[in-house]
């Protein structure tokens, strides 16, 4: 049976047949609520929900110069701090 998937009450995927779904583009240190409902014909069940909070980006190093500061954070690449 297909499922609808919601992120913070916004429909992000419709009539998904797979038993898993990967959500991308999440921001660090942010709380999200995800919901899943079953689609039966033209009707939709109530949502089962879960609330999660993403981890903050881990800073691996900081490079300081007189003009700016750069931090390399996790696998997200370089972040500029000014």
URWO-V827616 format. One record per residue. N is the residue number from 1. RES is the residue in three letters. SS is DSSP state (H for helix, E for strand, - for the rest). NEAR is the number of other C-alpha atoms within 10 Angstrom. D_CENTER is the distance of its C-alpha to the mean C-alpha in Angstrom with 1 decimal. Layout:
n->[N	N]
res->[RES	RES]
ss->[SS	SS]
near->[NEAR	NEAR]
d_center->[D_CENTER	D_CENTER]
//
This chain:
n->[1	2	3	4	5	6	7	8	9	10	11	12	13	14	15	16	17	18	19	20	21	22	23	24	25	26	27	28	29	30	31	32	33	34	35	36	37	38	39	40	41	42	43	44	45	46	47	48	49	50	51	52	53	54	55	56	57	58	59	60	61	62	63	64	65	66	67	68	69	70	71	72	73	74	75	76	77	78	79	80	81	82]
res->[UNK	UNK	UNK	UNK	UNK	UNK	UNK	UNK	UNK	UNK	UNK	UNK	UNK	UNK	UNK	UNK	UNK	UNK	UNK	UNK	UNK	UNK	UNK	UNK	UNK	UNK	UNK	UNK	UNK	UNK	UNK	UNK	UNK	UNK	UNK	UNK	UNK	UNK	UNK	UNK	UNK	UNK	UNK	UNK	UNK	UNK	UNK	UNK	UNK	UNK	UNK	UNK	UNK	UNK	UNK	UNK	UNK	UNK	UNK	UNK	UNK	UNK	UNK	UNK	UNK	UNK	UNK	UNK	UNK	UNK	UNK	UNK	UNK	UNK	UNK	UNK	UNK	UNK	UNK	UNK	UNK	UNK]
ss->[-	-	E	E	E	E	E	-	-	E	E	E	E	E	E	E	-	-	-	-	-	-	-	-	-	-	-	-	-	-	E	E	E	E	E	E	E	E	E	E	-	-	E	E	-	-	-	E	E	E	E	E	E	-	-	-	-	-	E	E	E	E	E	E	-	-	-	-	E	E	E	E	E	-	-	-	E	E	E	E	E	-]
near->[11	16	21	19	23	19	17	13	13	11	13	13	14	13	14	15	11	9	8	7	10	4	11	6	5	11	13	12	11	11	13	15	14	19	20	18	18	18	17	12	8	5	8	13	12	11	16	12	15	11	11	10	13	12	11	12	14	13	14	10	12	15	11	11	8	5	6	10	13	15	17	17	16	13	10	10	8	14	13	11	11	7]
d_center->[24.5	21.6	18.5	16.5	12.7	11.4	8.5	10.4	13.5	12.9	13.8	11.4	13.6	17.2	19.7	17.7	20.4	18.6	17.9	14.5	11.6	8.9	5.6	5.4	5.4	2.9	6.2	8.5	10.3	8.3	8.7	7.1	9.5	9.4	12.8	14.9	18.4	21.3	23.1	26.9	28.9	28.3	27.1	23.7	23.4	21.9	18.2	17.4	14.5	12.6	11.1	9.1	8.9	7.4	10.6	12.4	13.4	16.6	19.5	21.9	24.6	25.9	28.6	30.8	33.4	35.5	33.6	29.9	27.5	24.9	22.3	20.9	17.5	16.2	15.4	14.1	17.7	19.9	19.3	22.3	23.5	26.5]
//
